[in-house]
Amino acid sequence: MSQTLQAIRGMNDILPDDAELWEQFEELVRDWLDAYAYRPIRMPLVEPTPLFSRAIGEVTDIVEKEMYSFEDSLNGEQLTLRPEGTASCVRAVLQHNLLYEAPRRLWYMGPMFRHERPQKGRYRQFHQVGVEALGFAGPDVDAEQILMCQRLWDDLGLDGIRLEINSLGQPEERARHRADLIAYLSLHEARLDADGKRRLHTNPLRILDTKNPEMQDLVEAAPKLIDYLGAESLQHFEGVQAILKDACIPYKINPRLVRGLDYYNLTVFEWITDSLGAQGTVCAGGRYDGLVHQLGGKQAPACGFAMGVERLLALWKEQGHAHQRPAPDVYVVHQGAAAGRHAFRVAELLRDAGFAVHLHCGGGSFKSQMKKADGSGAVLAAIIGDDEAAADAVSLKPLRSEGDQRTVGREQVAEAAAEVIFGTEE
């Protein structure tokens, strides 16, 4: 016998109980985004590889080590499963000229792919909700996006998520800081780990984000980017903080918060929890004013963030949110050939009236079917035997109240069901 095939490591099945929890989360997220006037956009899973190397940066971990890239066997084009959504969203906005008339508030939800070592909260296929505001230059949009996140945590009932913010300034300010940072780190090159030495002359800012405990005092004493910011960058950062303070959103300025993607400038932020182990960032983002131009469009400001769905759902469940299995309104029980045909007609009639109906399939005694009807959580059982089929009728039995079973004609079944179901809900 051949071995049963398994899912690819780090790419997980989402089984019915969890899938229903995902749907509850997604419905809440859609309502939340509607409240802030964001509109949906959907991009392909596969994009040209140069899109990500140009947008994210050639010397980032994502491009160097983590992308699923391959050559199209038909035309030789280099393609990549998207590792993040911002570059794809900006590509779509440019391709379809969406910024022609007005700025855009957009959101998307779906799978991303990175070849990482699978562990709790980090998978090779993972899901994100991404939010992008394009065409807005002021600090108000940066702050509003942070406030949006706080509202979602409140809507989900999540506690213990803290906010860290920083400003990466503008490219010329980072260039001055970069030169001094390389000079400082070069003096201590012997203390750098392998990643630090590799990044020293290519992406030294990422060294500041190291988790290596042996390097913490070294990076703590390194030149801080915020000390290199000019008046305009500082004014923007102070504008963000003023709105956060007005909204009573607590935050910490973390000068080592640099994010892993090259396209960020000015405001960056992360929402972090201590409840998920090493993978504590549940949401992160910031401003990326140069990316639209970098990908071939006219210069346009932009700001956005993404949140990890798996991590948020793990936190949601850990903090007591139980899976709520949806129950049908009516469970249709039947026995006999004529009753079975009649049951199909009754079930469709009830669905026409707007009820959720579970039609029993697979046979079995009335007793076993009624046990399944009760276990389904249905409010009402519609019972059909040969007598009901012959009389074009249905027997209705309340399952969540003390009411008596009664028999009604098929044409009256929807009205009679409504009396039981809505009476029970009241």
C-alpha positions as CSV (number, residue, x, y, z in Angstrom):
1,M,0.0,0.0,0.0
2,S,1.4,3.4,-0.9
3,Q,2.1,5.9,1.9
4,T,-0.6,8.5,2.5
5,L,0.5,11.9,1.1
6,Q,1.1,14.7,3.6
7,A,0.8,18.5,3.3
8,I,4.1,20.3,2.7
9,R,5.9,21.1,5.9
10,G,4.9,24.6,7.2
11,M,1.8,24.7,5.0
12,N,-1.1,23.7,7.1
13,D,-4.7,22.5,6.6
14,I,-7.3,24.6,8.4
15,L,-9.9,22.1,9.6
16,P,-13.6,22.9,10.1
17,D,-13.5,24.0,13.7
18,D,-10.6,26.4,13.0
19,A,-12.0,27.4,9.6
20,E,-15.2,28.5,11.3
21,L,-13.1,30.6,13.8
22,W,-11.3,32.1,10.8
23,E,-14.6,33.1,9.3
24,Q,-15.7,34.8,12.5
25,F,-12.5,36.7,12.5
26,E,-12.7,37.6,8.9
27,E,-16.3,38.9,9.2
28,L,-15.2,41.1,12.2
29,V,-12.2,42.4,10.2
30,R,-14.4,43.3,7.2
31,D,-16.7,45.3,9.4
32,W,-13.7,47.0,11.1
33,L,-12.2,48.0,7.7
34,D,-15.6,49.3,6.4
35,A,-15.7,51.6,9.5
36,Y,-12.5,53.3,8.2
37,A,-13.6,53.5,4.6
38,Y,-11.0,51.0,3.3
39,R,-12.0,49.1,0.1
40,P,-10.9,45.6,-0.9
41,I,-8.4,44.6,-3.5
42,R,-7.2,41.2,-4.6
43,M,-3.9,40.5,-6.2
44,P,-2.4,37.3,-7.7
45,L,-0.5,34.8,-5.6
46,V,2.3,34.7,-8.2
47,E,4.2,37.8,-9.3
48,P,7.3,38.6,-11.4
49,T,10.4,38.0,-9.2
50,P,11.9,41.5,-10.0
51,L,8.9,43.1,-8.3
52,F,10.0,41.8,-4.9
53,S,13.8,42.2,-5.4
54,R,13.2,45.9,-6.4
55,A,10.7,46.6,-3.7
56,I,11.9,44.7,-0.7
57,G,15.7,44.9,-1.3
58,E,18.3,42.6,-2.8
59,V,20.1,42.1,0.5
60,T,17.1,41.4,2.8
61,D,16.6,38.0,4.3
62,I,13.3,37.6,2.3
63,V,14.9,38.1,-1.1
64,E,18.2,36.3,-0.3
65,K,16.9,33.2,1.5
66,E,13.1,33.0,1.9
67,M,11.3,33.5,-1.4
68,Y,9.7,30.6,-3.4
69,S,11.0,31.5,-6.8
70,F,11.0,29.5,-10.0
71,E,11.2,29.8,-13.8
72,D,8.1,29.5,-15.9
73,S,8.8,26.4,-18.1
74,L,6.7,27.9,-20.9
75,N,8.4,31.3,-21.4
76,G,11.4,31.4,-19.1
77,E,9.9,34.2,-16.9
78,Q,11.2,34.4,-13.4
79,L,8.2,34.1,-11.0
80,T,7.7,34.2,-7.2
81,L,5.0,33.2,-4.8
82,R,4.3,36.5,-3.0
83,P,6.2,36.8,0.3
84,E,4.3,40.0,1.3
85,G,1.4,42.1,0.0
86,T,2.5,45.7,-0.2
87,A,4.7,45.4,-3.3
88,S,1.8,43.5,-5.1
89,C,-0.7,46.1,-4.0
90,V,1.4,49.0,-5.3
91,R,2.1,47.1,-8.5
92,A,-1.7,46.7,-9.0
93,V,-2.4,50.4,-8.2
94,L,0.2,51.5,-10.8
95,Q,-0.8,49.0,-13.5
96,H,-4.5,50.1,-13.2
97,N,-3.8,53.8,-12.6
98,L,-5.8,53.9,-9.4
99,L,-4.2,57.0,-8.1
100,Y,-5.2,59.1,-11.1
101,E,-8.3,60.6,-9.5
102,A,-7.8,60.5,-5.8
103,P,-5.8,58.9,-2.9
104,R,-6.8,55.3,-2.1
105,R,-7.5,53.3,1.0
106,L,-7.2,49.6,0.2
107,W,-7.1,46.3,2.1
108,Y,-6.5,42.7,1.2
109,M,-6.4,39.3,2.9
110,G,-4.8,36.1,1.9
111,P,-1.8,33.7,1.9
112,M,1.8,34.7,1.7
113,F,4.8,32.4,1.3
114,R,8.3,32.4,2.8
115,H,10.7,29.5,3.1
116,E,11.4,29.7,6.8
117,R,11.9,27.2,9.6
118,P,8.4,26.3,10.7
119,Q,7.6,27.0,14.4
120,K,4.7,28.2,16.4
121,G,3.4,31.4,14.8
122,R,5.7,31.2,11.8
123,Y,4.8,29.0,8.8
124,R,5.8,28.7,5.2
125,Q,2.3,29.5,4.0
126,F,0.9,32.1,6.3
127,H,-2.0,34.6,6.1
128,Q,-2.1,38.3,6.4
129,V,-4.5,41.2,6.5
130,G,-2.9,44.1,4.7
131,V,-4.0,47.7,4.9
132,E,-2.5,50.3,2.5
133,A,-3.2,54.1,2.2
134,L,-1.7,55.6,-0.9
135,G,-1.5,59.3,-1.7
136,F,-1.6,60.6,1.9
137,A,1.5,62.5,3.0
138,G,0.7,63.7,6.6
139,P,1.2,62.1,9.9
140,D,-2.5,61.8,10.4
141,V,-2.8,58.7,8.3
142,D,0.1,57.1,10.1
143,A,-1.6,57.7,13.4
144,E,-5.0,56.7,12.2
145,Q,-3.7,53.3,11.1
146,I,-2.2,52.8,14.6
147,L,-5.6,53.8,16.1
148,M,-7.3,51.3,13.7
149,C,-5.2,48.5,15.2
150,Q,-6.1,49.5,18.8
151,R,-9.8,49.4,17.8
152,L,-9.4,45.9,16.3
153,W,-7.7,44.6,19.5
154,D,-10.7,46.1,21.5
155,D,-13.2,44.5,19.1
156,L,-11.5,41.1,19.5
157,G,-11.2,41.6,23.3
158,L,-7.4,41.1,23.2
159,D,-5.2,42.3,26.0
160,G,-1.5,42.6,26.5
161,I,-0.6,43.9,23.0
162,R,1.9,46.8,23.3
163,L,2.9,49.4,20.7
164,E,6.4,50.3,19.8
165,I,7.2,53.1,17.3
166,N,10.2,54.7,15.6
167,S,11.1,57.0,12.8
168,L,13.5,55.9,10.0
169,G,13.7,59.4,8.6
170,Q,14.4,60.1,5.0
171,P,17.0,58.4,2.7
172,E,19.7,61.1,3.1
173,E,19.3,61.0,6.9
174,R,19.7,57.2,6.9
175,A,22.7,57.5,4.7
176,R,24.5,59.7,7.2
177,H,23.5,57.4,10.0
178,R,24.5,54.3,8.0
179,A,28.1,55.6,7.4
180,D,28.6,56.3,11.2
181,L,26.9,52.9,12.1
182,I,29.3,51.0,9.8
183,A,32.3,52.8,11.2
184,Y,31.1,52.0,14.8
185,L,30.4,48.3,14.1
186,S,33.6,47.9,12.1
187,L,35.5,48.8,15.3
188,H,33.7,45.9,17.0
189,E,33.6,43.5,14.1
190,A,35.1,40.7,16.1
191,R,32.0,40.7,18.3
192,L,29.5,40.4,15.4
193,D,27.9,37.1,14.8
194,A,27.7,35.6,11.3
195,D,24.6,37.5,10.3
196,G,26.1,40.7,11.6
197,K,29.3,40.3,9.6
198,R,27.3,39.5,6.5
199,R,25.1,42.5,6.9
200,L,27.8,45.0,8.0
201,H,28.3,46.6,4.5
202,T,25.0,45.6,2.9
203,N,22.3,46.2,5.4
204,P,23.8,47.4,8.7
205,L,20.5,48.8,10.0
206,R,19.2,45.2,10.4
207,I,22.1,44.4,12.8
208,L,20.3,46.7,15.3
209,D,17.4,44.4,15.3
210,T,19.4,41.3,16.3
211,K,18.0,38.9,18.9
212,N,21.5,37.6,19.8
213,P,21.9,38.3,23.6
214,E,25.7,38.5,23.3
215,M,25.3,41.6,21.0
216,Q,22.7,43.5,23.0
217,D,25.1,45.9,24.8
218,L,27.0,46.5,21.5
219,V,23.9,47.5,19.5
220,E,22.5,49.5,22.5
221,A,25.5,51.7,22.4
222,A,25.4,52.1,18.6
223,P,24.6,55.5,16.9
224,K,20.8,56.0,17.0
225,L,19.0,56.9,13.8
226,I,16.7,59.3,15.6
227,D,19.7,61.6,16.4
228,Y,20.2,62.1,12.7
229,L,16.7,63.2,11.8
230,G,16.2,66.6,10.3
231,A,13.5,69.1,11.3
232,E,10.8,67.8,8.8
233,S,11.2,64.2,9.9
234,L,11.1,65.1,13.5
235,Q,8.0,67.2,12.9
236,H,6.3,64.3,11.2
237,F,7.2,61.9,14.0
238,E,6.0,64.4,16.6
239,G,2.7,64.8,14.7
240,V,2.1,61.1,14.9
241,Q,2.8,61.1,18.7
242,A,0.5,64.0,19.3
243,I,-2.5,62.1,17.8
244,L,-1.6,59.0,19.8
245,K,-1.4,61.0,23.0
246,D,-4.8,62.7,22.3
247,A,-6.3,59.2,21.7
248,C,-4.7,57.9,25.0
249,I,-2.8,55.2,23.1
250,P,0.3,54.1,25.2
251,Y,3.5,53.5,23.2
252,K,7.2,53.2,23.5
253,I,9.8,54.7,21.2
254,N,12.2,51.9,20.2
255,P,15.2,53.3,18.4
256,R,16.2,49.8,17.3
257,L,12.9,49.2,15.5
258,V,13.9,49.2,11.9
259,R,11.6,46.6,10.1
260,G,13.0,44.1,7.7
261,L,12.0,45.7,4.4
262,D,14.1,48.4,2.6
263,Y,11.1,50.4,1.4
264,Y,10.2,52.0,4.8
265,N,10.8,55.6,5.7
266,L,9.6,57.9,8.5
267,T,7.1,56.2,10.8
268,V,7.4,52.5,11.5
269,F,5.5,50.6,14.2
270,E,5.0,47.1,15.7
271,W,2.3,45.7,17.9
272,I,3.9,43.0,20.2
273,T,2.7,40.4,22.7
274,D,4.6,38.3,25.1
275,S,2.1,35.5,24.9
276,L,3.3,33.8,21.8
277,G,6.9,33.1,22.6
278,A,9.6,34.3,20.2
279,Q,7.1,35.2,17.4
280,G,5.6,38.1,19.4
281,T,4.9,40.6,16.6
282,V,1.3,40.3,15.6
283,C,1.1,43.5,13.4
284,A,3.6,45.8,11.9
285,G,4.0,48.5,9.3
286,G,4.9,52.1,8.5
287,R,5.4,54.7,5.8
288,Y,6.9,53.8,2.4
289,D,6.9,57.1,0.5
290,G,9.5,56.0,-2.1
291,L,8.0,52.7,-3.2
292,V,5.5,54.0,-5.8
293,H,8.3,55.8,-7.6
294,Q,10.7,52.9,-7.1
295,L,8.2,50.6,-9.0
296,G,7.8,53.0,-11.9
297,G,5.1,55.4,-10.9
298,K,5.1,59.1,-10.1
299,Q,6.3,60.1,-6.6
300,A,3.4,59.4,-4.2
301,P,3.3,59.0,-0.4
302,A,2.0,55.8,1.1
303,C,1.6,54.1,4.5
304,G,0.4,50.7,5.5
305,F,0.6,47.7,7.8
306,A,0.0,43.9,7.8
307,M,-1.1,41.6,10.6
308,G,-0.5,37.9,10.9
309,V,-3.8,36.0,11.0
310,E,-2.4,32.8,12.5
311,R,-0.7,34.7,15.3
312,L,-3.8,36.8,16.1
313,L,-6.1,33.8,16.1
314,A,-3.7,31.9,18.4
315,L,-3.8,34.9,20.8
316,W,-7.6,35.2,20.5
317,K,-8.0,31.5,21.5
318,E,-5.4,31.8,24.2
319,Q,-7.3,34.7,25.8
320,G,-10.5,32.7,26.0
321,H,-12.4,33.1,22.7
322,A,-14.1,29.8,22.1
323,H,-15.0,28.4,18.7
324,Q,-18.7,29.0,18.0
325,R,-20.0,26.2,15.8
326,P,-22.9,27.6,13.7
327,A,-26.1,25.6,14.3
328,P,-28.9,25.0,11.7
329,D,-32.3,26.4,12.4
330,V,-34.0,23.1,11.3
331,Y,-32.8,19.5,11.2
332,V,-34.9,17.4,8.8
333,V,-35.5,13.8,10.0
334,H,-37.0,11.3,7.6
335,Q,-37.4,7.6,7.1
336,G,-38.7,5.7,4.0
337,A,-38.5,6.2,0.3
338,A,-41.5,8.5,-0.1
339,A,-40.6,10.4,3.1
340,G,-37.0,11.0,1.7
341,R,-38.3,12.6,-1.5
342,H,-40.8,14.7,0.5
343,A,-38.0,15.7,2.9
344,F,-36.0,17.2,0.0
345,R,-39.0,19.3,-1.0
346,V,-39.5,20.5,2.6
347,A,-35.9,21.3,3.1
348,E,-35.7,23.5,0.0
349,L,-39.0,25.2,0.9
350,L,-37.5,26.1,4.3
351,R,-34.3,27.4,2.7
352,D,-36.4,29.5,0.3
353,A,-37.9,31.1,3.5
354,G,-34.4,32.0,4.7
355,F,-33.8,29.2,7.2
356,A,-30.5,27.2,7.6
357,V,-31.5,23.6,7.2
358,H,-29.6,20.3,7.8
359,L,-31.2,17.5,5.8
360,H,-30.3,14.2,7.3
361,C,-28.5,11.9,4.8
362,G,-27.3,8.3,5.3
363,G,-30.4,6.6,6.7
364,G,-30.8,5.4,10.3
365,S,-33.7,5.0,12.7
366,F,-35.8,7.9,13.9
367,K,-34.2,7.5,17.3
368,S,-30.6,7.8,16.0
369,Q,-31.6,10.7,13.7
370,M,-33.3,12.6,16.5
371,K,-30.1,12.2,18.6
372,K,-28.1,13.8,15.8
373,A,-30.7,16.5,15.4
374,D,-30.4,17.4,19.1
375,G,-26.6,17.3,18.9
376,S,-26.5,19.6,15.9
377,G,-27.8,22.5,18.0
378,A,-30.9,23.0,15.7
379,V,-33.8,24.8,17.2
380,L,-36.4,22.7,15.5
381,A,-36.7,19.1,14.1
382,A,-38.9,18.6,11.0
383,I,-40.0,15.0,11.1
384,I,-41.2,13.2,8.0
385,G,-42.4,9.6,7.8
386,D,-44.7,7.8,5.5
387,D,-47.8,9.3,7.1
388,E,-46.5,12.9,6.7
389,A,-45.4,12.1,3.1
390,A,-48.8,10.8,2.2
391,A,-50.6,13.8,3.7
392,D,-48.1,16.4,2.2
393,A,-47.4,17.4,5.8
394,V,-44.5,17.8,8.3
395,S,-44.3,17.2,12.0
396,L,-42.4,19.9,13.9
397,K,-40.7,19.2,17.3
398,P,-39.0,22.0,19.3
399,L,-35.6,20.9,20.5
400,R,-34.7,23.9,22.7
401,S,-38.0,24.6,24.4
402,E,-40.9,22.8,26.0
403,G,-43.4,23.2,23.2
404,D,-45.4,20.3,21.9
405,Q,-44.9,18.5,18.6
406,R,-47.4,19.4,16.0
407,T,-48.2,18.5,12.4
408,V,-48.7,21.2,9.7
409,G,-49.2,21.1,5.9
410,R,-46.1,21.6,3.8
411,E,-47.3,25.0,2.6
412,Q,-47.6,26.2,6.3
413,V,-44.2,24.7,7.4
414,A,-42.2,27.9,7.0
415,E,-44.6,30.0,8.9
416,A,-44.9,27.4,11.7
417,A,-41.1,27.1,11.9
418,A,-40.8,30.8,12.2
419,E,-43.2,30.9,15.2
420,V,-41.0,28.3,17.0
421,I,-37.6,29.6,16.0
422,F,-38.2,33.3,16.6
423,G,-40.3,32.6,19.7
424,T,-37.3,30.6,21.1
425,E,-34.8,33.5,20.3
426,E,-37.0,36.0,22.2
